[in-house]
Amino acid sequence: MDLTHINLLAELLCSPELASWQEALDVLAKARRELLNNGQEMPIELEVKSALATARLGDLEEAERQLQPLFEQDVAVYDDLFSAVADTFEAIGRDEKAEPFLRALADCPATSRLEVWRRLAECRGRLHGPTAVVDVWKQYTEGLDPTYPGYMDSIYNLADALRTAGDDEGATRALSRLGGELPEGSLAGMDTLTTEEDLLQRASVLKACGRQDLLISLALPSLKATLAALAISDPALDGRCGPATKKTRGYTRSRTAAAAAAAAAAPVAEEAVFVGYVSDQRRRGRKKNQNWDDEDNEYDGMQDDDVPSAEELVRAGNAAYVATGGMLGTMSLSAPMLPGVLKEAETFQLMVDTALNLISSGRATEARNLAELAVEVLGKRSPNRRKRDTMRLLAGKAALLEGDLNAALQWLKSPATRWNASPAPWNAFSQVQAAAGGARQTIKFLAPLRARNSTSLPLALMLGHAHLQAGAYASALSEYFQAYRFAPDEPLVLLCIASALVNQAASKHVPDRHAAVLQAFGFLQEYSRKRRDPIEAAYNAGRAAQHLSLNFLAVPLYEQALAAARKENAGHGGGDGDVRAVAAASGSGAVPMNMDGLVSPTVNNQYSVAPEAAFNLSLILKASGATCLAKKVRKKHLTF
């Protein structure tokens, strides 16, 4: 036995499977006595293995002494030994001992790879915190050639480190190094993506930094290819779609016994022609062993082993573009596939975020195609109502942006009916209603649904709005008071009641006009206390007074709103005439949304009713003959 065999034996004994550290030391000590002549040094490979076994046994001082000769060697030649030492020290929780070896690998040009710097960043992060991780990635990316294959990964790692350290602005600046208008895919570093996990990690960084453009370029190619492959129901995606059985969503139907016997006797072609799933209209049934979703208490027809692998999706990708008629545009089959898009919450949320960003950026057609195909795939493979209705909601929003109101209404009916207690579908539904008009048709749709869901607060408000738009003030008040029973402290409900009473008092046929006005201002006063926003509360009260031609009440209320706006603006360092600063500083509580019910990343309020209060005040002053005073108000508050 020579030293080569000893080296192999020591490596085997030090492997994680055996972990025989003491036995490895005994073998190396015996080899030192019997195989080495007097004065002959132990080979560096054996010396390092002895040090690693010693470190595993807890004698760190002796291990460090044995490892000192390693620093005198060429790092490029013995990079595997440096890496093994770092692995050992990290495994025993001594990151301060592993750092010098990782640093040596990072400083050597021949071994300065991205994975080495990632390990060094993680090691320093555990020792010194997030700022140390930022320093490592800044050092690595400084002067890095953009044509380097790992350039995109490096920038994403730097942005992620800056975001973790709390420097969102720095993370955005780092991502700006990826460039501007580049081809789709290369903009987000698609050429270096290999797995679904890589894509999700990058997407989380882009979402946190607010780079919607990069998020779309990163995720859209993979989503296109994956959904298109799933939509054609390719037999390569499911091995159970054999010639003798046709698979449906909830059951399987076998052919006749004679047909099954003939199919079994005949040789099965390597590439069978897929004739499609059996329609639910031809036969309905259900599996004996159903998989119930405990969270939603509903049947989840897609088992874990039904999820197609990425390789299966790639095989179906070539036929997917033809099968969908090119509706999704050109697909990038080099992008990583997302087989978990139907089951994994994180991957599904990526699809939702991509569709939202497409809508907010004005690319409604792409968002609608993506959402419609997702609904089709979810309908075939998983009766998960929440996911399917989420995509229907997105399709409805995209159709509304395109101006296709009938399609938007059809897409929104199912989510609004099924999730009638959620505000998101009703917010979108109200936008369609406002754009289309026709309150009578809306009432016909909402009234039966309201009768079946008597405790739904959003549904009561929506039906009340429809009655108010149609001029049926008594019916509107009936619905609003039903909502008031469920949420007596909700400012919106109080404002709706006050608005209906004001409109009823201003109409021709009102039983007691004075009582209606008194009740309206009583609810407005209660609304002001609950809303806790002096600008908005004063404006709404002034608008109600102006609607009733009570200008002597409207003028001081509008002035009160402008005074509150000046106070808010002064607290944020703005001038009296800076209406934009007033709008940014206003605490009206309105949350900007790029889709109703789904909050956009920007949560700071950017809206104020102070300009509206100033404009209405100027109209009252002008109507009363105070033209100069009206011009002064406009110049002071409405000059941009």
HELIX and SHEET records of a PDB file:
HELIX    1   1 LEU A    3  LEU A   13  1                                  11    
HELIX    2   2 TRP A   21  GLU A   34  1                                  14    
HELIX    3   3 ILE A   44  ARG A   56  1                                  13    
HELIX    4   4 LEU A   60  LEU A   67  1                                   8    
HELIX    5   5 GLN A   68  GLU A   72  5                                   5    
HELIX    6   6 ASP A   79  ALA A   91  1                                  13    
HELIX    7   7 ASP A   95  ASP A  107  1                                  13    
HELIX    8   8 LEU A  114  HIS A  128  1                                  15    
HELIX    9   9 PRO A  130  THR A  141  1                                  12    
HELIX   10  10 TYR A  151  THR A  164  1                                  14    
HELIX   11  11 ASP A  168  LEU A  175  1                                   8    
HELIX   12  12 SER A  176  LEU A  178  5                                   3    
HELIX   13  13 SER A  186  ALA A  188  5                                   3    
HELIX   14  14 MET A  190  THR A  192  5                                   3    
HELIX   15  15 GLU A  196  CYS A  209  1                                  14    
HELIX   16  16 GLN A  212  ALA A  231  1                                  20    
HELIX   17  17 PRO A  235  LEU A  237  5                                   3    
HELIX   18  18 ALA A  257  ALA A  265  1                                   9    
HELIX   19  19 ASP A  304  ASP A  306  5                                   3    
HELIX   20  20 ALA A  310  ALA A  323  1                                  14    
HELIX   21  21 PRO A  339  VAL A  341  5                                   3    
HELIX   22  22 ALA A  345  SER A  360  1                                  16    
HELIX   23  23 ALA A  364  ARG A  381  1                                  18    
HELIX   24  24 ARG A  385  GLU A  402  1                                  18    
HELIX   25  25 LEU A  405  ARG A  418  1                                  14    
HELIX   26  26 PRO A  423  ALA A  436  1                                  14    
HELIX   27  27 ALA A  439  ARG A  452  1                                  14    
HELIX   28  28 LEU A  457  ALA A  470  1                                  14    
HELIX   29  29 TYR A  473  PHE A  486  1                                  14    
HELIX   30  30 PRO A  491  ALA A  506  1                                  16    
HELIX   31  31 ARG A  513  ARG A  531  1                                  19    
HELIX   32  32 PRO A  534  HIS A  547  1                                  14    
HELIX   33  33 ASN A  551  GLY A  571  1                                  21    
HELIX   34  34 VAL A  579  ALA A  585  1                                   7    
HELIX   35  35 ALA A  610  ALA A  623  1                                  14    
HELIX   36  36 THR A  627  HIS A  637  1                                  11    
SHEET    1   A 2 THR A 245  LYS A 247  0                                        
SHEET    2   A 2 THR A 252  SER A 254 -1                                        
SHEET    1   B 2 TRP A 292  ASP A 293  0                                        
SHEET    2   B 2 GLU A 298  TYR A 299 -1                                        
SHEET    1   C 2 MET A 593  MET A 595  0                                        
SHEET    2   C 2 LEU A 598  VAL A 599 -1                                        
END                                                                             
